[in-house]
């Protein structure tokens, strides 16, 4: 929470010079509240805070097998939840309204890069040895961090201060499992102010 507060405080000077600002909701991976501001005509900064989903079951099984609580531990299952996702991004925008013969509103295509931090709580159930009788539990916090690239489109409604957007991207972990790539995407809406 302290880091989020510091992020907001240090971004206030940037917000003061912004040409256009918007806040909204992004549905998808990760599910987030999004704040976007243009710092130049075609360059935007975006911050997102939300809930990232868990990785696949095989992902957490491999994490357990690579870092067992005891040398002979035998994996039984796991549960995961409480995901948190923080994103910081920069994007380049291009007006493509005329290319699609749009007569009302405005359509921008965009692409960019950023950094993402994800955290998910995982509880493992295991036996200390394959023939043990007592089921044991261990809670861990799985933290992933890495760069992301993305691209999408954002449509500005003609009469309302609202935009709708769709995007797709890739995140590559450099912390926890270096090189692991995660496909992400989302749809959303933002209010311009």
KOLDORO-865165 format. One record per residue: x, y, z of N, C-alpha, C in turn. Coordinates in nm, 2 decimals. Example, Ala and Ser with C-alpha at 12.3 -4.5 7.8 and 13.67 -1.06 7.14 Angstrom:
% residues 2
     npx     npy     npz    capx    capy    capz     cpx     cpy     cpz
    1.32   -0.57    0.78    1.23   -0.45    0.78    1.32   -0.33    0.78
    1.28   -0.22    0.71    1.37   -0.11    0.71    1.29    0.00    0.79
//
This chain:
% residues 193
     npx     npy     npz    capx    capy    capz     cpx     cpy     cpz
    0.08   -0.12    0.00    0.00    0.00    0.00    0.09    0.13    0.00
    0.20    0.12    0.07    0.29    0.24    0.08    0.35    0.27   -0.06
    0.38    0.16   -0.13    0.43    0.18   -0.27    0.33    0.24   -0.36
    0.20    0.20   -0.35    0.10    0.26   -0.43    0.08    0.40   -0.40
    0.08    0.44   -0.27    0.07    0.58   -0.23    0.19    0.66   -0.29
    0.31    0.61   -0.28    0.43    0.68   -0.34    0.42    0.69   -0.49
    0.37    0.59   -0.56    0.35    0.60   -0.70    0.25    0.71   -0.74
    0.14    0.72   -0.66    0.04    0.83   -0.69    0.11    0.97   -0.66
    0.18    0.98   -0.55    0.24    1.11   -0.51    0.34    1.15   -0.62
    0.43    1.06   -0.66    0.53    1.10   -0.76    0.47    1.12   -0.90
    0.36    1.06   -0.93    0.30    1.08   -1.06    0.21    1.21   -1.07
    0.19    1.28   -0.96    0.11    1.40   -0.96    0.17    1.51   -1.05
    0.30    1.53   -1.05    0.36    1.63   -1.14    0.33    1.60   -1.29
    0.34    1.47   -1.32    0.31    1.43   -1.46    0.17    1.45   -1.49
    0.08    1.42   -1.40   -0.07    1.44   -1.42   -0.10    1.59   -1.44
   -0.03    1.68   -1.38   -0.05    1.82   -1.39   -0.03    1.87   -1.53
    0.06    1.81   -1.60    0.10    1.86   -1.74    0.02    1.78   -1.84
   -0.06    1.69   -1.80   -0.13    1.60   -1.89   -0.23    1.68   -1.98
   -0.24    1.63   -2.11   -0.34    1.69   -2.20   -0.47    1.63   -2.18
   -0.48    1.50   -2.16   -0.61    1.43   -2.15   -0.59    1.32   -2.04
   -0.69    1.31   -1.96   -0.68    1.20   -1.85   -0.81    1.12   -1.86
   -0.80    0.99   -1.82   -0.91    0.91   -1.81   -0.89    0.80   -1.71
   -1.00    0.75   -1.65   -1.00    0.65   -1.55   -1.11    0.55   -1.59
   -1.09    0.42   -1.57   -1.19    0.32   -1.61   -1.16    0.19   -1.55
   -1.23    0.09   -1.61   -1.23   -0.05   -1.57   -1.18   -0.13   -1.69
   -1.09   -0.22   -1.67   -1.04   -0.32   -1.77   -1.08   -0.46   -1.73
   -1.16   -0.52   -1.81   -1.20   -0.66   -1.79   -1.11   -0.75   -1.87
   -1.06   -0.85   -1.80   -0.97   -0.95   -1.87   -0.86   -0.99   -1.78
   -0.74   -1.00   -1.84   -0.63   -1.05   -1.77   -0.52   -0.94   -1.78
   -0.49   -0.87   -1.67   -0.55   -0.87   -1.54   -0.68   -0.78   -1.54
   -0.77   -0.81   -1.45   -0.89   -0.73   -1.42   -0.84   -0.61   -1.34
   -0.86   -0.49   -1.39   -0.79   -0.37   -1.33   -0.87   -0.25   -1.33
   -0.84   -0.16   -1.24   -0.88   -0.02   -1.25   -0.76    0.05   -1.33
   -0.79    0.13   -1.43   -0.69    0.19   -1.51   -0.70    0.34   -1.51
   -0.58    0.40   -1.50   -0.57    0.55   -1.52   -0.47    0.57   -1.63
   -0.52    0.66   -1.73   -0.44    0.69   -1.84   -0.43    0.84   -1.86
   -0.31    0.88   -1.90   -0.29    1.03   -1.93   -0.20    1.04   -2.05
   -0.23    1.14   -2.13   -0.14    1.17   -2.24   -0.04    1.27   -2.20
    0.09    1.25   -2.22    0.19    1.35   -2.19    0.24    1.42   -2.31
    0.21    1.37   -2.43    0.22    1.44   -2.56    0.10    1.40   -2.65
    0.09    1.45   -2.76   -0.02    1.42   -2.85   -0.04    1.27   -2.88
    0.07    1.20   -2.90    0.06    1.06   -2.93    0.12    0.96   -2.83
    0.16    1.01   -2.72    0.23    0.93   -2.62    0.15    0.94   -2.49
    0.11    0.82   -2.43    0.04    0.81   -2.31    0.11    0.73   -2.21
    0.08    0.76   -2.08    0.13    0.68   -1.97    0.00    0.62   -1.90
    0.02    0.49   -1.85   -0.10    0.43   -1.79   -0.05    0.35   -1.67
   -0.13    0.36   -1.57   -0.11    0.28   -1.44   -0.23    0.20   -1.42
   -0.21    0.07   -1.38   -0.33   -0.02   -1.35   -0.30   -0.09   -1.22
   -0.41   -0.10   -1.15   -0.40   -0.18   -1.02   -0.52   -0.28   -1.03
   -0.50   -0.40   -1.00   -0.61   -0.50   -1.01   -0.58   -0.63   -0.96
   -0.65   -0.73   -1.02   -0.64   -0.86   -0.97   -0.60   -0.95   -1.09
   -0.48   -1.01   -1.07   -0.43   -1.10   -1.18   -0.47   -1.24   -1.14
   -0.50   -1.32   -1.24   -0.55   -1.46   -1.22   -0.43   -1.54   -1.19
   -0.46   -1.66   -1.14   -0.35   -1.76   -1.11   -0.30   -1.82   -1.24
   -0.18   -1.87   -1.23   -0.12   -1.94   -1.34   -0.18   -2.08   -1.35
   -0.14   -2.16   -1.44   -0.19   -2.29   -1.46   -0.15   -2.39   -1.35
   -0.22   -2.50   -1.33   -0.19   -2.59   -1.23   -0.05   -2.65   -1.25
   -0.01   -2.68   -1.37    0.12   -2.73   -1.39    0.23   -2.63   -1.36
    0.20   -2.50   -1.37    0.30   -2.40   -1.33    0.33   -2.41   -1.18
    0.23   -2.42   -1.10    0.25   -2.43   -0.95    0.31   -2.56   -0.91
    0.28   -2.67   -0.98    0.33   -2.80   -0.96    0.48   -2.79   -0.98
    0.53   -2.73   -1.09    0.67   -2.72   -1.12    0.74   -2.63   -1.01
    0.67   -2.52   -0.97    0.73   -2.44   -0.87    0.76   -2.52   -0.74
    0.66   -2.60   -0.70    0.67   -2.69   -0.58    0.79   -2.79   -0.60
    0.79   -2.86   -0.72    0.89   -2.96   -0.74    1.03   -2.90   -0.74
    1.04   -2.77   -0.78    1.18   -2.71   -0.79    1.22   -2.65   -0.65
    1.12   -2.64   -0.56    1.15   -2.58   -0.43    1.07   -2.65   -0.32
    1.10   -2.78   -0.30    1.03   -2.86   -0.20    1.05   -2.82   -0.06
    0.95   -2.83    0.03    0.97   -2.79    0.17    1.07   -2.89    0.24
    1.08   -3.01    0.20    1.18   -3.11    0.25    1.22   -3.19    0.13
    1.34   -3.25    0.13    1.40   -3.32    0.02    1.30   -3.43   -0.04
    1.23   -3.50    0.04    1.15   -3.61   -0.01    1.00   -3.58   -0.03
    0.97   -3.45   -0.02    0.82   -3.41   -0.02    0.75   -3.45   -0.14
    0.63   -3.49   -0.12    0.54   -3.55   -0.23    0.42   -3.45   -0.25
    0.41   -3.39   -0.36    0.30   -3.29   -0.39    0.17   -3.37   -0.40
    0.06   -3.31   -0.33   -0.07   -3.36   -0.34   -0.16   -3.27   -0.42
   -0.17   -3.14   -0.38   -0.25   -3.05   -0.46   -0.21   -2.91   -0.41
   -0.28   -2.81   -0.46   -0.26   -2.67   -0.42   -0.39   -2.59   -0.44
   -0.40   -2.48   -0.38   -0.51   -2.38   -0.41   -0.44   -2.24   -0.42
   -0.50   -2.16   -0.50   -0.44   -2.03   -0.52   -0.55   -1.92   -0.52
   -0.51   -1.80   -0.49   -0.60   -1.69   -0.49   -0.55   -1.56   -0.44
   -0.63   -1.46   -0.43   -0.58   -1.33   -0.38   -0.48   -1.26   -0.47
   -0.49   -1.28   -0.60   -0.39   -1.22   -0.69   -0.40   -1.07   -0.69
   -0.28   -1.00   -0.70   -0.27   -0.86   -0.71   -0.18   -0.83   -0.83
   -0.22   -0.73   -0.91   -0.14   -0.70   -1.03   -0.12   -0.55   -1.03
    0.00   -0.50   -1.06    0.04   -0.36   -1.07    0.11   -0.35   -1.21
    0.06   -0.25   -1.29    0.12   -0.23   -1.42    0.16   -0.08   -1.44
    0.27   -0.05   -1.50    0.31    0.08   -1.54    0.34    0.07   -1.69
    0.28    0.15   -1.78    0.30    0.14   -1.92    0.31    0.27   -1.99
    0.37    0.26   -2.11    0.38    0.38   -2.20    0.34    0.33   -2.34
    0.26    0.41   -2.41    0.21    0.37   -2.54    0.22    0.48   -2.64
    0.23    0.44   -2.77    0.23    0.53   -2.88    0.09    0.51   -2.95
    0.02    0.62   -2.99   -0.11    0.61   -3.05   -0.11    0.68   -3.19
   -0.19    0.62   -3.27   -0.20    0.67   -3.41   -0.35    0.67   -3.44
   -0.40    0.79   -3.50   -0.54    0.80   -3.54   -0.56    0.72   -3.67
   -0.65    0.62   -3.66   -0.68    0.54   -3.78   -0.83    0.55   -3.81
   -0.90    0.66   -3.77   -1.04    0.69   -3.80   -1.07    0.68   -3.95
   -0.99    0.75   -4.03   -1.02    0.76   -4.17   -1.00    0.62   -4.24
   -0.90    0.54   -4.19   -0.87    0.41   -4.26   -0.99    0.32   -4.24
   -1.07    0.34   -4.14   -1.19    0.25   -4.12   -1.32    0.32   -4.16
   -1.31    0.43   -4.23   -1.43    0.51   -4.27   -1.53    0.54   -4.16
   -1.48    0.57   -4.04   -1.56    0.60   -3.93   -1.61    0.75   -3.94
   -1.74    0.77   -3.93   -1.79    0.91   -3.95   -1.82    0.98   -3.82
   -1.84    0.90   -3.71   -1.86    0.96   -3.58   -1.76    0.91   -3.48
   -1.71    0.99   -3.39   -1.61    0.95   -3.30   -1.47    0.94   -3.36
   -1.38    0.88   -3.28   -1.24    0.87   -3.32   -1.19    0.74   -3.28
   -1.11    0.67   -3.37   -1.05    0.54   -3.34   -0.90    0.56   -3.34
   -0.83    0.52   -3.23   -0.69    0.52   -3.22   -0.64    0.38   -3.20
   -0.53    0.35   -3.28   -0.46    0.22   -3.27   -0.34    0.26   -3.18
   -0.30    0.16   -3.09   -0.18    0.19   -3.01   -0.10    0.06   -2.98
    0.02    0.09   -2.94    0.11   -0.02   -2.91    0.21    0.04   -2.81
    0.26   -0.05   -2.72    0.35    0.00   -2.62    0.41   -0.11   -2.54
    0.48   -0.07   -2.43    0.55   -0.16   -2.34    0.54   -0.11   -2.20
    0.57   -0.20   -2.11    0.56   -0.16   -1.97    0.62   -0.27   -1.88
    0.60   -0.25   -1.75    0.64   -0.34   -1.65    0.52   -0.39   -1.57
    0.52   -0.51   -1.53    0.41   -0.57   -1.45    0.46   -0.65   -1.33
    0.40   -0.63   -1.22    0.43   -0.70   -1.10    0.30   -0.78   -1.06
    0.31   -0.91   -1.04    0.19   -0.99   -1.00    0.23   -1.07   -0.88
    0.13   -1.09   -0.79    0.15   -1.16   -0.67    0.02   -1.25   -0.64
    0.04   -1.38   -0.62   -0.07   -1.47   -0.60   -0.03   -1.56   -0.47
   -0.13   -1.57   -0.38   -0.11   -1.66   -0.27   -0.14   -1.80   -0.31
   -0.05   -1.89   -0.27   -0.06   -2.04   -0.30   -0.04   -2.12   -0.18
   -0.14   -2.21   -0.16   -0.12   -2.30   -0.04   -0.11   -2.44   -0.10
    0.01   -2.51   -0.06    0.04   -2.64   -0.11    0.00   -2.74    0.00
   -0.06   -2.86   -0.05   -0.08   -2.97    0.04    0.02   -3.08   -0.01
    0.09   -3.14    0.09    0.20   -3.24    0.05    0.22   -3.33    0.17
    0.28   -3.44    0.13    0.34   -3.54    0.23    0.49   -3.52    0.24
    0.54   -3.53    0.36    0.69   -3.52    0.37    0.76   -3.63    0.30
    0.70   -3.75    0.29    0.75   -3.86    0.20    0.63   -3.92    0.14
    0.65   -4.00    0.03    0.54   -4.06   -0.04    0.45   -4.15    0.04
    0.51   -4.21    0.15    0.44   -4.31    0.23    0.40   -4.25    0.37
    0.41   -4.12    0.38    0.37   -4.05    0.51    0.22   -4.05    0.53
    0.17   -4.05    0.65    0.03   -4.05    0.69   -0.03   -3.91    0.71
    0.06   -3.81    0.75    0.01   -3.68    0.78    0.03   -3.58    0.67
   -0.09   -3.53    0.63   -0.09   -3.43    0.52   -0.04   -3.29    0.58
    0.05   -3.23    0.51    0.10   -3.11    0.56    0.07   -2.99    0.46
    0.07   -2.87    0.51    0.04   -2.75    0.43    0.15   -2.65    0.44
    0.17   -2.58    0.33    0.26   -2.47    0.33    0.20   -2.36    0.24
    0.20   -2.24    0.30    0.16   -2.12    0.22    0.28   -2.04    0.17
    0.26   -2.00    0.04    0.37   -1.93   -0.02    0.31   -1.81   -0.10
    0.39   -1.71   -0.13    0.34   -1.60   -0.21    0.42   -1.61   -0.34
    0.35   -1.63   -0.45    0.42   -1.64   -0.58    0.42   -1.50   -0.64
    0.54   -1.45   -0.66    0.56   -1.31   -0.71    0.62   -1.32   -0.85
    0.56   -1.26   -0.95    0.61   -1.26   -1.09    0.63   -1.11   -1.13
    0.74   -1.09   -1.19    0.78   -0.95   -1.24    0.84   -0.96   -1.37
    0.80   -0.86   -1.46    0.87   -0.86   -1.59    0.81   -0.76   -1.69
    0.87   -0.75   -1.80    0.82   -0.66   -1.90    0.70   -0.71   -1.98
    0.62   -0.62   -2.03    0.51   -0.66   -2.12    0.51   -0.57   -2.24
    0.46   -0.63   -2.35    0.43   -0.56   -2.47    0.28   -0.58   -2.51
    0.22   -0.48   -2.57    0.08   -0.49   -2.60    0.04   -0.40   -2.71
   -0.08   -0.43   -2.77   -0.13   -0.35   -2.88   -0.28   -0.35   -2.87
   -0.35   -0.25   -2.93   -0.49   -0.25   -2.92   -0.55   -0.13   -3.00
   -0.68   -0.11   -2.97   -0.75    0.00   -3.03   -0.84    0.06   -2.93
   -0.86    0.20   -2.94   -0.95    0.27   -2.84   -1.04    0.36   -2.92
   -1.17    0.35   -2.90   -1.27    0.43   -2.97   -1.32    0.54   -2.88
   -1.32    0.66   -2.92   -1.37    0.77   -2.85   -1.51    0.80   -2.90
   -1.61    0.80   -2.81   -1.75    0.82   -2.85   -1.76    0.97   -2.89
   -1.85    1.00   -2.98   -1.87    1.14   -3.03   -1.93    1.23   -2.93
   -2.04    1.19   -2.87   -2.12    1.28   -2.78   -2.09    1.27   -2.63
   -2.02    1.16   -2.59   -1.99    1.14   -2.45   -1.85    1.14   -2.42
   -1.80    1.17   -2.30   -1.66    1.17   -2.26   -1.62    1.03   -2.22
   -1.64    0.93   -2.31   -1.62    0.79   -2.28   -1.54    0.73   -2.39
   -1.45    0.64   -2.36   -1.38    0.56   -2.46   -1.40    0.41   -2.43
   -1.40    0.33   -2.53   -1.40    0.18   -2.51   -1.27    0.13   -2.58
   -1.21    0.03   -2.52   -1.09   -0.02   -2.58   -1.08   -0.17   -2.57
   -0.99   -0.23   -2.66   -0.96   -0.37   -2.66   -0.82   -0.39   -2.69
   -0.75   -0.48   -2.62   -0.61   -0.50   -2.64   -0.56   -0.64   -2.61
   -0.44   -0.67   -2.66   -0.38   -0.80   -2.64   -0.23   -0.78   -2.62
   -0.17   -0.87   -2.54   -0.03   -0.85   -2.51    0.04   -0.97   -2.45
    0.17   -0.96   -2.43    0.24   -1.07   -2.37    0.33   -1.01   -2.25
    0.33   -1.09   -2.15    0.42   -1.05   -2.03    0.52   -1.16   -2.02
    0.65   -1.13   -2.00    0.76   -1.22   -1.98    0.82   -1.21   -1.85
    0.82   -1.31   -1.77    0.87   -1.31   -1.63    1.02   -1.30   -1.64
    1.08   -1.21   -1.56    1.22   -1.21   -1.54    1.26   -1.25   -1.39
    1.15   -1.24   -1.30    1.17   -1.28   -1.16    1.07   -1.40   -1.14
    1.12   -1.50   -1.08    1.05   -1.62   -1.04    1.08   -1.73   -1.14
    1.02   -1.72   -1.26    1.05   -1.82   -1.37    1.10   -1.74   -1.49
    1.22   -1.70   -1.50    1.27   -1.62   -1.61    1.24   -1.69   -1.75
    1.18   -1.61   -1.84    1.15   -1.66   -1.97    1.01   -1.71   -1.98
    0.93   -1.73   -1.88    0.79   -1.78   -1.89    0.71   -1.66   -1.95
    0.63   -1.69   -2.05    0.56   -1.59   -2.12    0.41   -1.62   -2.10
    0.33   -1.51   -2.07    0.19   -1.52   -2.04    0.12   -1.43   -2.13
    0.02   -1.49   -2.20   -0.07   -1.41   -2.30   -0.18   -1.34   -2.21
   -0.20   -1.22   -2.24   -0.30   -1.14   -2.17   -0.38   -1.06   -2.27
   -0.50   -1.01   -2.22   -0.58   -0.93   -2.31   -0.69   -0.87   -2.23
   -0.76   -0.78   -2.28   -0.88   -0.72   -2.21   -0.96   -0.63   -2.29
   -1.08   -0.60   -2.24   -1.17   -0.50   -2.29   -1.20   -0.41   -2.18
   -1.23   -0.28   -2.21   -1.26   -0.19   -2.11   -1.32   -0.06   -2.15
   -1.35    0.02   -2.05   -1.42    0.15   -2.08   -1.35    0.25   -1.98
   -1.33    0.37   -2.03   -1.27    0.48   -1.95   -1.36    0.61   -1.96
   -1.36    0.68   -1.85   -1.42    0.81   -1.85   -1.32    0.92   -1.86
   -1.34    1.01   -1.96   -1.24    1.12   -1.98   -1.27    1.24   -1.89
   -1.17    1.30   -1.83   -1.19    1.42   -1.75   -1.08    1.52   -1.77
//
